[in-house]
Amino acid sequence: MKKMKFSLQHLIVFVALLTFIFTLGSSLWSGYSTDKQALITNTLETNRVYAQKLAKTTNIFLKSTMQTLQYSSKDIAPFMNKDEGKLLHEANRLKIQTNIFNSVIIANAEGRILATSPQSLHIKNKMLTSPGGQQALKERKPLISKPYTAIIGKLVIFISYPITDEKGNYLGLVGGTLYLKETNALNELLGQHFYKDGSYVYVVDGDGRIIYHQDPTRVNDLVAENHVVQKLIKGKSGAERVINTKSKDMLAGYAYVPIADWGIVSQRPIEMALAPATNMINEMIKKSLPFLLVSLLVIWWISKKIAQPLHQLAHYTENSTEFNQEKSIENVSAWYYEAIQLKKSLLHSLAFLHDRINDFMYQSTTDPLTNLTNRRTMDERMKKWTESSTPFSLILLDIDHFKSINDTYGHSAGDEVLILLAKNMREVTREQDVCCRFGGEEFLILLPYTGKNEASKVAERLRRSMETSTSSFGEVVTISAGISSYPDCTAEITKLIELADECLYKAKKSGRNRTIVFENSTSTQNSAPY
């Protein structure tokens, strides 16, 4: 059988083409894989934090609602079964003034409805037979019911408080309904979440039944088989990737609402979370392809007269994913014009690819305003140190009254303050320390092989530096800081940040312009109020 013969020119072009494809592919794949994992991690953390924040807000809302009903119950107790006008007035006040409930009822101990708002419900003097009402009458205690269909035919949640006289005798109840498929204060609270990137929130009760969803048709659906919902039923909070009941791949953060035995889930489709990584790959391909095509044309032209030098260049180019290959290519003996041009072209192409990769890596790890590192670098550094048992301290700091600066002098002045703080941070820290913009006006400094006391001195130098600096708008800008250390305070990274955040919160509450160091039992305070 006759063997197929290839010309040296074709072999050279084939090797060069294959090399460029491998180089570009490995660069794109490594960049995409890194960015993908970071996006998943950040999205899960974002949704977890948001679900916790929303759960806390909902818990406060429900407690406040209970307190409102408690006050009302004491106010109307003397008029039960005596003055229906007073009862009607109080029902209308609860409905209109608080704007919490879709409807309000007042019933006596036997369950007969004495007053309603709105009166258009036409249920006055009827017996309270709904599941929520019957449960409240039976248990005679503050209650947030599970969803049920009320006597007016609507899917509701009933929130009630018992009415007793001065001797503790049960007189009845006052309660309000939240229509789950209609507008009310709870819907507005849960519906006004920040994200517009495909994320959405839904709420389930203790049985795994949806009581709030952006799609009203999903309300009252039973989703107890959802893995996240199962954890919420057990009172857990967290974040994880999950396939929901509609077979959608989601990145979900979830939090438990203890007062009502509810669970709040904030989730985002994974394809939307990974969209930035896909866009980055597309941009890299668009910007790299013209240079690759030019390089291949040059290689095709000069390959006709190349022998050994071209073989060496092809060999080095095939391994060009290593950053030190430029030196090897420069050492190739190109003794004729064609070889010299090919060597220049290869060096230019490799330099461009490496520059692009370095640029994308720089952009993905650096805050564009302050030129400090971002949370990705911070997370990687803390993970590396904890895995190697390297002790370090963490300073979490926040600009005092930053919102007031933005509101008074504009966001450009606020940006200048952020840049000033970043500059001072670099001046008071060592080369091996990590200065990071944590988010918004919050910043973080990691100090390896540094204890809490030494970290406190660094924080104080930075605080005094800011206190003695004058901003572009002529006012002094101060900071507050909280400090924790690994492993003295905790061995968990997440907990370490939470402890520093607690100290920062105490610094804010105790007057700002101060540093607080976390201690196992108490916190120590440095610096006097500004």
C-alpha positions, 0 to 999 in steps of 0.5 A, spaced: 500 500 500 502 506 497 503 511 503 501 518 503 506 523 503 505 530 506 509 536 504 513 539 509 509 546 508 503 542 509 506 539 515 508 545 518 501 549 517 498 543 520 502 543 526 502 551 527 494 551 526 494 545 531 498 549 536 494 555 536 488 551 537 490 548 543 493 554 545 487 558 544 482 552 547 486 551 553 486 559 555 479 559 553 477 553 557 481 555 563 479 562 563 471 559 563 472 554 568 475 559 573 470 564 571 464 559 572 466 556 578 467 563 581 460 565 578 457 559 581 460 561 588 458 568 588 451 567 586 450 562 591 453 566 596 449 572 594 442 568 594 444 566 601 445 573 604 439 575 600 434 570 602 437 571 610 436 578 609 429 577 606 427 572 612 429 577 617 425 582 614 419 578 614 420 576 621 420 583 623 414 584 619 410 579 622 412 580 629 410 588 628 403 585 625 402 581 631 404 587 636 399 591 632 393 586 633 396 585 641 395 593 642 388 593 638 386 587 642 387 590 649 384 597 646 377 593 644 376 588 650 372 593 654 367 594 648 366 586 646 359 584 646 357 592 648 359 597 643 359 594 635 360 601 633 367 601 637 368 595 634 367 597 627 371 603 628 377 599 630 376 594 624 376 600 619 382 603 623 386 596 622 384 595 615 386 602 613 391 605 617 396 600 617 395 597 610 397 591 612 391 586 611 386 585 605 380 584 611 380 585 618 375 581 623 373 581 630 369 575 633 367 573 640 368 567 644 363 563 640 366 565 633 360 570 631 363 575 627 362 582 630 365 587 626 369 586 619 372 591 614 371 592 609 363 591 610 362 589 603 364 582 605 357 581 608 359 576 613 357 580 620 354 576 625 356 569 621 360 564 624 367 564 623 368 557 620 374 557 616 380 553 618 384 559 620 379 562 625 377 555 628 384 554 630 385 561 633 378 560 637 380 553 639 388 554 641 386 561 644 393 564 642 397 568 637 396 565 631 399 565 623 395 560 620 397 555 614 394 557 607 386 555 606 380 558 602 376 562 607 369 563 607 369 569 602 372 564 597 379 567 597 386 563 598 388 566 605 393 566 611 389 568 617 393 572 623 390 573 629 390 575 637 386 573 642 382 578 646 381 577 654 379 582 659 383 584 665 381 577 669 384 573 663 377 571 661 377 569 653 372 574 649 374 573 642 379 574 637 381 580 632 385 578 626 386 580 619 387 576 612 392 576 607 390 574 600 395 570 597 393 572 590 392 579 591 396 585 593 398 586 600 403 589 604 407 582 605 406 581 597 410 588 596 415 586 601 417 579 598 416 582 591 420 588 591 427 584 591 433 588 588 435 583 582 433 584 575 437 578 572 433 572 572 433 571 580 426 571 583 423 569 590 418 564 593 416 562 600 413 556 602 410 554 609 411 548 614 408 543 609 412 545 603 406 549 600 408 555 596 404 561 599 408 567 595 411 566 588 412 571 582 407 567 578 400 567 582 398 561 579 404 557 583 401 559 589 398 554 593 402 548 589 405 543 594 413 543 592 415 539 598 419 534 594 424 540 592 431 538 596 431 545 598 424 546 601 425 539 605 431 543 608 427 549 610 421 544 613 427 542 618 428 549 619 435 550 616 438 555 612 444 555 606 445 555 599 446 550 594 445 548 586 438 544 585 434 542 580 427 545 582 420 541 581 420 544 574 426 541 572 430 547 572 437 547 574 437 553 579 442 556 584 438 557 590 439 561 597 434 559 602 433 562 609 428 560 615 422 564 618 421 562 625 415 566 627 411 563 622 415 556 620 416 559 613 422 558 608 424 563 603 428 561 597 432 566 592 434 563 586 437 564 579 437 559 573 444 557 572 444 559 565 443 566 567 448 566 572 454 563 567 452 568 562 458 573 563 463 567 563 460 565 556 460 572 554 467 573 556 469 567 551 466 570 545 469 576 546 476 573 547 475 569 540 473 575 537 479 579 539 484 573 538 481 570 531 484 576 526 491 575 529 491 568 529 489 568 522 494 573 520 499 569 523 497 562 519 497 566 513 505 568 514 506 561 516 503 559 510 508 564 506 514 562 509 514 555 510 516 553 503 523 555 504 524 553 512 527 546 514 530 545 521 529 552 524 521 552 522 521 545 525 524 548 532 519 554 531 513 549 530 516 545 536 516 551 541 509 553 538 506 547 540 508 548 547 506 555 547 501 555 553 507 555 557 509 562 559 516 561 558 516 559 551 518 566 548 525 566 550 526 559 547 523 562 540 527 568 540 533 563 541 532 559 534 537 561 529 533 564 524 538 565 518 534 567 513 528 572 512 522 568 512 525 565 518 526 571 522 519 574 520 515 567 522 519 568 529 517 575 530 509 573 528 509 567 533 512 572 538 507 577 537 501 572 537 503 569 543 505 575 547 498 578 545 494 571 547 498 572 554 497 579 554 489 578 553 489 572 558 493 577 563 488 582 562 482 578 563 485 575 569 487 582 572 480 585 570 476 579 574 481 579 580 481 587 581 476 592 583 476 597 577 475 604 581 480 603 587 485 598 584 485 593 590 483 586 589 476 584 589 473 578 593 475 573 588 482 574 590 481 575 598 477 568 598 483 564 594 488 567 599 484 566 605 482 558 603 490 557 601 492 560 608 487 556 612 489 550 608 496 551 610 494 553 617 497 560 616 495 564 622 492 571 619 488 577 622 482 580 618 480 587 618 473 589 616 472 597 615 467 601 613 466 609 611 462 612 616 456 616 613 458 614 606 451 615 604 450 622 606 457 623 602 453 621 596 447 624 597 450 631 599 456 631 594 454 626 589 457 619 587 463 622 584 465 625 591 464 618 594 468 615 588 474 620 590 473 618 598 473 610 596 480 612 592 483 616 598 481 610 603 484 605 598 491 609 597 491 610 605 490 602 606 496 601 601 500 606 605 499 603 612 500 595 610 506 591 608 507 588 601 505 581 603 498 584 606 492 583 601 487 590 601 481 588 598 474 592 596 469 587 600 463 591 596 460 598 596 464 602 602 466 596 605 473 594 605 477 588 608 485 587 609 488 580 610 495 580 614 498 574 614 502 572 620 499 577 624 495 577 631 489 581 633 493 586 637 498 588 631 492 588 626 489 593 631 495 597 630 494 597 623 487 599 623 488 605 628 494 607 623 489 607 617 483 610 622 488 616 624 490 617 617 483 618 614 481 622 620 487 627 619 486 627 611 481 632 608 477 630 602 476 633 595 470 636 598 473 639 604 470 635 610 474 629 614 472 622 612 472 617 618 472 609 618 470 604 623 473 597 623 472 590 626 478 585 627 478 578 628 483 573 627 485 565 624 485 561 628 484 565 634 477 567 633 475 561 629 477 556 624 471 557 619 472 563 614 465 565 613 465 565 621 471 569 621 468 574 616 462 574 621 465 576 627 469 582 624 462 584 621 459 584 628 465 588 631 464 593 625 457 593 627 459 595 634 463 600 632 458 603 628 453 603 634 458 605 639 459 612 635 463 610 629 470 612 628 473 607 632 476 600 631 473 594 635 477 587 636 473 581 637 474 577 643 471 570 645 467 573 651 467 581 650 470 586 645 475 591 646 475 598 643 480 602 641 480 609 639 475 615 642 469 617 638 470 622 633 
